[in-house]
Amino acid sequence: MLQALVPCLNAQLRVGRIEGEPVGCVITSGVTVAVTVILNTMILVKLACAVLFDWAFSLQLRKITKHFTRGTSTRVPHVLVTVTCYNESEQALRNTLDSIALTNYARTRKLLLIVADGDVASNADARTTASILLGMVRPLDTSVPRAQPYMAIGEGPRAFNAATVTRGTYTSSNGISVACILVTKVGTSFERTSRQPKPGNRGKRDSQLIVMRWLRSMLMNDHLTPLEFELSRAATQLTCVHPDELEYVLMVDADTELDIESVPRLVAAMERDTRIMGLCGETRVANKRDSWVTRIQVYEYYISHHLSKAFESLWGGVTCLPGCCSMFRVYARKHGARVPLLVAPDVMRAYSTRETHTLHAKNLLELGEDRFLTTVLLRAFPTRKLIYVPRAVCRTTVPREFSELVAQRRRWINSTIHNLLELVLVRDLCGTFCCSMQFLVLMDLLGNAVLPASVAFCYYLVGAACMGQAVAVPLVLMALAFVLQGAMIVVTTQRIGYIYWMVIYILALPVWNFIMPVYAFWRFDDFSWGRSSTHADDNDTRAFITADERLALEPIPLKRWKDWMRDNKSK
């Protein structure tokens, strides 16, 4: 009956048909095509530059790496490999430490330093991660190490902590031994005796700062705390060199496995260009077939390195050196002197700050240590380089459950937005105007902010095409971007199997570009990852500190290296 009314309504209400296409539609179509062409041109340029960097840099680096793997290099610098642990299982820890021991780099030039972040139960059994590590390291001294006090980066009473130092060797499953120092954060006496949850736990940034402060004090011949002296004495006994000879620091997560040639490649890149102050390798997914959640992450990891980081490396400003595997230059040599880089005063001051009273500061400091450290380095030394090294491969374990992935990406996305806001204000980065690192950071910031809108735009184009509208050109250009990525896969990896992972990634684009950004933006004030444990009141010093420790907060003894050695000759 309603269909019968259509001719009647047309006859009564229809006036005529507009000749041609309305001006508004023409403008909208033109803008749509123009924006799509610009975006695809940028993608094409990034793809071409990324492929060129991957091919050219790998070719140059291959020749230098051979000198380190074959032992023909006249200079083999000392490398400090730090592993920060929290609640990893014994198998995960052994896989990581074995991969470090097996790297094709001189064992006498490699020192392993493990930091256990508190007495925290492992996620696999009832034992704590610290006890598992103590069972893996063969100590040189059988006596029980004394807990040494130090100032942590916690707030209120959590600013006070203590740690033990165990020096010895770690032996891999195939019998290769490497010098090893184990630092265990044990917490205050009150934490240990009153069964406080996670005693000694202060977070990954605090673990990194233990190492960085120690290296800074040794490099500048500054006063040492008791903990720093124990680290210096252990390093000297194990390597037979002064700790200020440790020129490079390789930071590795406890769930990451290094490829056998990863360390030589990273060191070769550092030796090739003295302007490089930090670099990272290629991170791949170790558990790619565990679930559909791990499958959708394989290509995302690939494209973030071979496209984003490779393109940023051409400008010398990778905006995020991942915490799973990154190497830093402790100091640079200039006119016979040593200029601090990783441990420079500006870097140490910014990275060790406790001021988190604003939303911006909390997102910077509590959600992503790796990206914030990269931001601090670029801000302090904008004319130096942070790059990505192809073929320096490591493999990390990624979240298996969707809830874990969403929580992880919420932290990463929010940290990315706030760190890019910091970098876009740095004026001395490489380049000028549109051909500058600062402009690229701005484009990256805008791109992250409009990700949900880009997904909605894609679905609009698909719907418009189904309704017969002339949107074929934007759709073809968008499809061309993925075709070019497939070509990049063939050129950079020579592994056609990555096409399969790319298809899975394309099917999961609504998850990556809509669900996760929207959830992250909605939870901008969620800092649950920042605090490793919950506690009562940061202003109540009785919650973690005894009366004796409260009196000892200020007078932690500080002495220079020679004074500590004179007072400890008999020990």
C-alpha positions in Angstrom: 0.0 0.0 0.0 2.9 2.4 0.8 4.5 1.6 -2.5 1.3 2.7 -4.3 1.6 6.1 -2.7 5.1 6.8 -4.2 3.9 7.9 -7.7 1.3 10.1 -6.1 3.9 11.8 -3.8 6.3 12.3 -6.7 3.6 13.9 -8.8 2.7 16.3 -5.9 6.1 17.1 -4.5 8.7 16.7 -7.1 9.8 19.9 -8.7 12.7 18.8 -10.9 16.3 17.4 -11.0 19.4 19.5 -10.5 21.5 19.5 -13.6 25.1 18.3 -12.9 26.6 17.8 -9.4 26.1 20.3 -6.6 29.1 22.5 -5.7 29.2 21.2 -2.2 29.5 17.6 -3.5 32.2 18.6 -5.9 34.3 20.3 -3.2 33.8 17.4 -0.8 34.9 14.9 -3.5 37.9 17.0 -4.4 39.0 17.4 -0.8 38.6 13.6 -0.3 40.8 12.8 -3.3 43.4 15.5 -2.4 43.8 14.3 1.2 44.0 10.7 0.1 46.6 11.5 -2.5 48.7 13.5 0.0 48.5 10.7 2.6 49.5 8.1 0.1 52.3 10.2 -1.3 53.7 10.5 2.3 53.4 6.7 2.7 55.1 6.2 -0.6 58.0 8.5 0.4 58.3 6.8 3.8 58.3 3.3 2.1 61.0 4.3 -0.4 63.2 5.9 2.3 62.7 3.0 4.7 63.7 0.5 2.0 66.7 2.5 1.1 67.8 2.9 4.7 67.3 -0.9 5.4 69.3 -1.9 2.3 72.1 0.6 2.5 72.7 0.6 6.2 72.6 -3.2 6.4 75.2 -3.5 3.7 77.6 -1.1 5.4 77.1 -2.6 8.8 77.7 -6.1 7.7 81.4 -5.4 6.9 82.0 -3.8 10.3 80.2 -6.5 12.3 82.5 -9.2 10.9 85.5 -7.6 12.8 83.7 -8.1 16.2 82.3 -11.6 15.5 85.7 -12.9 14.2 87.8 -11.1 16.8 89.8 -9.1 14.2 88.9 -5.7 15.5 91.6 -3.7 17.2 89.1 -2.0 19.5 86.5 -4.0 21.3 84.7 -1.7 23.8 83.2 -2.9 27.1 79.5 -3.4 27.1 77.3 -3.4 30.3 74.2 -5.5 29.6 71.4 -4.6 32.1 68.4 -6.8 32.6 65.5 -5.4 34.7 63.3 -8.1 36.2 59.9 -8.0 38.0 57.8 -11.2 38.2 59.1 -13.3 35.3 59.2 -17.1 35.5 62.4 -19.2 35.7 62.1 -20.3 32.1 61.7 -16.8 30.8 64.6 -15.6 32.8 66.8 -18.4 31.7 65.9 -17.9 28.0 66.9 -14.2 28.3 70.1 -14.8 30.2 71.1 -17.7 27.9 70.6 -15.5 24.8 72.8 -12.8 26.3 75.6 -15.3 27.1 75.4 -16.8 23.6 75.7 -13.5 21.8 78.7 -13.5 19.5 80.6 -10.9 21.4 83.8 -11.2 23.5 82.9 -12.6 26.9 85.7 -10.6 28.6 84.2 -7.4 27.2 80.6 -8.1 28.3 79.3 -7.6 31.9 75.8 -8.7 32.8 74.0 -6.7 35.5 70.6 -8.0 36.6 68.3 -5.8 38.8 65.4 -7.6 40.6 62.7 -5.1 41.3 61.7 -6.2 44.8 60.8 -9.5 46.4 57.9 -10.2 44.1 56.4 -13.7 43.5 56.9 -15.2 40.0 54.0 -15.4 37.7 54.7 -19.1 37.2 55.2 -20.5 40.8 55.3 -19.6 44.4 59.0 -18.6 44.4 60.0 -15.0 44.1 61.9 -13.8 41.0 64.8 -12.7 43.3 65.2 -16.2 44.8 65.1 -17.7 41.3 67.9 -15.4 40.2 69.9 -16.1 43.2 69.7 -19.8 42.3 71.0 -19.0 38.8 74.0 -16.9 39.7 77.0 -18.6 41.1 78.4 -16.2 43.7 82.1 -15.6 44.2 81.6 -15.0 47.9 79.3 -17.3 49.9 78.7 -14.7 52.6 75.2 -13.1 52.8 75.4 -9.7 51.2 74.4 -6.7 53.3 71.4 -4.5 52.3 72.8 -1.1 51.3 70.5 2.0 51.5 69.8 4.3 48.6 67.3 7.0 47.7 64.7 5.7 45.2 62.3 7.7 43.0 59.2 6.8 45.0 57.1 9.4 46.8 56.9 9.9 50.5 58.3 6.9 52.5 58.9 5.0 49.2 61.8 7.3 48.5 63.8 5.2 50.8 64.9 1.7 49.8 67.8 -0.8 50.2 69.4 -3.3 47.8 71.9 -6.1 48.0 74.7 -6.8 45.5 75.8 -10.3 44.6 78.8 -10.7 42.3 79.5 -13.9 40.5 79.0 -15.7 37.1 76.0 -16.9 35.2 76.4 -20.1 33.2 74.1 -20.8 30.3 72.5 -24.2 29.7 75.3 -25.1 27.2 78.1 -24.2 29.6 79.0 -20.6 28.5 79.8 -18.4 31.5 79.6 -14.6 31.7 80.5 -12.2 34.5 77.4 -11.2 36.4 76.2 -8.8 39.1 72.8 -9.3 40.7 71.2 -6.3 42.4 68.2 -7.2 44.5 66.0 -4.4 45.8 64.9 -5.8 49.2 63.1 -2.8 50.7 63.3 -1.2 54.1 63.5 -3.3 57.3 59.8 -2.5 58.1 58.8 -3.8 54.6 60.6 -7.0 55.1 59.5 -7.8 58.6 55.9 -6.7 58.4 55.1 -8.6 55.3 54.3 -5.6 53.2 53.2 -6.5 49.6 56.1 -6.5 47.1 58.9 -5.2 49.5 61.5 -3.2 47.7 59.5 -2.8 44.5 59.9 0.8 43.1 59.4 0.3 39.4 61.5 -0.2 36.3 62.6 3.5 36.1 64.1 3.2 39.6 66.0 0.1 38.5 67.5 1.9 35.5 68.4 4.9 37.6 70.4 2.7 40.0 72.7 1.8 37.1 72.7 5.3 35.6 73.6 7.1 38.9 76.3 4.6 39.5 77.8 5.2 36.0 77.5 8.9 36.4 79.3 8.9 39.8 82.2 6.8 38.4 82.5 8.8 35.2 82.6 12.1 37.0 84.7 10.8 40.0 81.8 11.9 42.2 80.9 10.7 45.7 79.5 7.1 45.9 76.8 5.7 48.1 77.4 2.3 49.7 75.4 0.6 47.0 77.3 2.3 44.2 80.6 1.4 45.9 79.6 -2.3 46.0 78.7 -2.1 42.3 82.0 -0.6 41.5 84.0 -3.1 43.5 82.0 -6.0 41.9 82.5 -4.7 38.4 86.3 -4.1 39.0 86.8 -7.7 40.3 84.8 -9.3 37.5 86.2 -7.3 34.5 89.6 -6.2 35.8 88.9 -2.7 34.5 87.7 0.5 36.1 83.9 0.9 35.8 84.3 4.2 33.8 85.6 2.0 31.0 82.0 0.8 30.4 81.3 2.8 27.3 78.0 1.3 26.2 74.9 0.1 28.1 72.5 -2.4 26.6 69.1 -2.4 28.3 67.1 -5.6 27.9 63.8 -6.7 29.4 63.6 -10.0 31.2 61.1 -11.5 28.6 63.3 -10.7 25.6 65.7 -13.1 23.8 68.6 -11.6 21.8 69.8 -13.0 18.4 73.4 -14.3 18.4 74.7 -11.3 16.4 72.6 -8.6 17.9 75.2 -7.2 20.3 78.0 -7.1 17.6 75.7 -5.3 15.2 74.6 -2.7 17.8 78.3 -2.1 18.8 79.3 -1.9 15.2 76.7 0.8 14.5 78.0 2.8 17.5 81.6 2.5 16.4 80.7 3.5 12.8 79.2 6.9 13.8 80.3 8.6 17.0 77.4 11.0 16.8 75.0 8.2 17.7 74.0 8.3 21.4 71.4 5.5 21.3 70.0 2.8 19.0 67.7 -0.2 18.9 67.4 -3.4 16.9 64.4 -5.1 15.3 61.9 -6.5 17.8 60.0 -9.6 16.7 57.2 -11.5 18.3 58.4 -14.7 20.0 54.9 -16.3 20.6 53.3 -15.3 17.4 51.0 -18.4 17.1 49.8 -18.6 20.7 46.4 -16.9 20.0 44.6 -14.6 17.6 45.8 -11.7 19.9 49.4 -12.5 19.3 48.8 -13.1 15.6 47.5 -9.5 15.0 50.7 -8.1 16.6 53.2 -9.7 14.3 52.9 -7.3 11.4 52.3 -4.4 13.7 55.8 -5.0 15.2 57.3 -5.4 11.7 55.8 -2.2 10.2 56.7 -0.1 13.3 60.4 -1.0 12.8 60.9 -1.4 9.0 58.7 1.6 8.2 58.4 4.0 11.1 61.8 3.6 12.8 63.7 3.2 9.6 62.2 6.4 8.2 63.0 8.3 11.4 66.5 7.0 11.4 67.2 8.9 8.2 66.6 12.1 10.2 68.6 10.6 13.2 65.7 10.9 15.6 63.9 7.7 16.4 61.2 8.9 18.8 61.1 5.7 20.8 63.9 3.3 21.6 62.0 0.3 23.0 62.8 -0.9 26.5 63.0 -4.6 25.4 66.4 -4.0 23.6 68.2 -0.7 23.2 71.8 0.4 23.5 73.0 3.8 24.8 76.4 5.5 24.7 77.4 6.4 28.3 79.9 9.1 27.2 81.5 10.5 24.0 85.2 11.2 23.5 86.0 14.7 22.4 89.5 16.2 22.3 90.8 13.6 24.7 88.0 14.3 27.3 84.9 12.3 28.1 81.5 14.1 27.5 78.6 12.4 29.4 75.6 11.5 27.3 73.3 9.0 28.9 74.4 10.2 32.3 74.6 13.9 31.5 73.3 16.2 34.3 70.3 17.4 32.2 69.3 13.8 31.3 69.7 12.6 34.9 67.8 15.5 36.3 64.8 15.1 34.0 64.7 11.3 34.1 64.9 11.1 37.9 62.3 13.7 38.7 59.5 12.9 41.2 57.3 15.8 40.3 54.1 14.1 38.9 51.4 16.6 40.0 49.9 17.1 36.5 48.2 14.8 34.1 50.9 15.5 31.5 53.7 14.6 33.9 52.0 11.4 35.1 51.6 10.3 31.5 55.2 11.0 30.8 56.8 9.4 33.9 54.5 6.6 34.8 53.4 5.0 31.6 56.5 4.5 29.4 60.0 4.7 30.7 61.6 3.8 27.3 59.8 6.5 25.3 60.4 9.2 28.0 64.1 8.4 28.2 64.2 8.8 24.4 62.4 12.1 24.7 64.8 13.3 27.3 67.9 12.4 25.2 66.5 14.1 22.1 65.7 17.2 24.2 69.1 17.3 25.8 71.1 16.5 22.6 69.0 17.4 19.6 71.9 17.4 17.2 73.0 13.8 18.0 71.4 10.7 16.6 69.1 8.0 17.8 68.7 5.3 15.1 67.3 1.8 14.3 69.7 -1.0 13.3 68.3 -3.5 10.9 69.1 -7.2 11.4 70.0 -6.7 15.1 67.1 -9.0 16.0 65.5 -9.7 19.4 62.3 -11.5 20.2 59.9 -10.6 22.9 56.8 -12.2 24.5 53.7 -10.2 23.7 50.3 -10.3 25.5 48.2 -13.4 24.8 44.9 -12.1 26.1 42.9 -9.2 24.5 42.5 -7.5 27.9 46.2 -7.5 28.4 46.8 -6.1 24.9 44.3 -3.3 25.4 45.8 -2.4 28.8 49.3 -2.3 27.3 48.3 -0.2 24.3 46.4 2.2 26.5 49.7 2.9 28.3 51.7 3.1 25.0 49.2 5.4 23.2 48.8 7.8 26.0 52.6 7.9 26.6 53.2 8.5 22.9 50.8 11.4 22.7 52.4 13.2 25.7 56.0 12.5 24.6 55.3 13.8 21.1 53.9 17.0 22.7 57.2 17.4 24.4 59.3 16.7 21.2 57.3 19.1 19.0 58.6 21.9 21.1 62.3 21.0 20.5 63.4 23.5 17.8 67.0 22.2 17.2 66.1 18.9 15.7 67.4 18.0 12.2 65.9 19.7 9.2 64.0 22.9 8.3 60.3 23.6 8.1 58.4 20.8 6.3 61.6 18.8 5.8 62.5 18.6 9.4 62.2 16.1 12.3 60.0 18.6 14.2 57.5 18.6 11.3 57.5 14.8 11.2 56.9 14.7 15.0 53.9 17.1 14.5 52.5 14.9 11.7 53.0 11.8 13.9 51.1 13.5 16.7 48.2 14.5 14.5 48.1 11.0 12.9 47.8 9.4 16.4 45.1 11.8 17.4 42.9 11.2 14.4 43.3 7.4 14.1 39.6 6.7 15.0 38.4 9.3 12.5 40.6 7.6 9.8 38.8 4.3 10.4 35.4 6.0 10.2 36.5 7.6 6.9 37.5 4.3 5.4 34.2 2.7 6.2 32.5 5.8 4.8 34.4 5.3 1.5 33.4 1.6 1.4 29.8 2.4 2.1 29.8 5.2 -0.5 31.3 2.9 -3.1 28.6 0.3 -2.4 25.9 3.0 -2.9 27.3 3.8 -6.3 29.1 7.0 -5.5 32.3 8.0 -7.4 34.9 7.2 -4.7 36.9 4.7 -6.6 40.1 6.8 -6.7 40.5 7.2 -2.9 39.8 3.5 -2.4 42.4 2.5 -5.1 45.0 4.8 -3.5 44.3 3.3 -0.1 44.7 -0.2 -1.5 47.9 0.9 -3.2 49.4 1.7 0.2 49.1 -1.9 1.3 50.3 -3.2 -2.0 53.4 -1.0 -1.6 53.9 -2.4 1.9 53.8 -5.9 0.5 56.5 -4.9 -1.9 58.5 -3.6 1.0 58.2 -6.9 2.8 59.7 -8.7 -0.3 62.6 -6.3 -0.5 63.5 -6.0 3.2 62.9 -9.6 4.4 62.7 -11.8 1.3 60.0 -13.7 3.3 56.7 -14.0 1.6 55.2 -15.4 4.8 54.9 -11.8 6.1 52.2 -11.2 3.5 50.0 -13.6 5.6 50.6 -11.6 8.7 49.9 -8.4 6.8 46.4 -9.7 5.8 45.7 -10.6 9.4 46.8 -7.1 10.4 44.5 -5.5 7.8 41.5 -7.5 9.1 42.3 -6.2 12.6 42.6 -2.5 11.6 39.4 -1.6 13.5 41.0 -2.9 16.6 44.3 -1.1 16.1 43.0 2.2 14.8 39.6 2.6 16.5 39.0 0.5 19.6 42.4 0.9 21.2 42.8 4.7 20.6 39.3 5.5 21.8 39.8 3.4 24.9 43.2 5.0 25.5 41.8 8.6 25.1 38.9 7.7 27.4 41.4 6.5 30.1 43.8 9.4 29.9 43.8 9.6 33.7 44.5 5.9 34.3 48.0 5.3 35.7 47.6 1.8 37.0 50.9 0.7 35.3 52.8 3.5 36.9 52.6 2.3 40.4 53.9 -1.2 40.8 52.1 -1.7 44.1 49.4 -0.2 46.1 50.1 1.4 49.5 48.3 3.3 52.2 49.5 6.8 52.4 52.7 8.2 50.8 52.8 10.9 53.5 52.7 8.4 56.4 56.4 7.6 56.9 55.5 4.9 59.5 54.0 2.8 56.7 57.4 1.7 55.4 60.2 3.1 57.5 61.3 2.3 61.1 62.4 5.0 63.5 66.1 4.1 62.9 65.7 4.3 59.1 63.9 7.6 59.4 67.0 9.0 61.1 69.2 7.4 58.4 67.4 9.1 55.5 69.8 12.0 55.2 73.2 10.7 56.4 73.6 7.9 53.8 77.5 7.9 53.7 79.0 9.4 50.6 82.7 8.9 49.7 84.9 8.9 46.7 86.1 5.7 45.2 89.6 5.9 46.7 88.2 6.6 50.1 85.9 3.7 50.0 88.8 1.4 48.9 91.0 2.7 51.7 88.3 2.0 54.3 87.5 -1.5 52.9 91.0 -2.9 52.3 90.5 -5.7 54.7 87.1 -6.7 53.3 
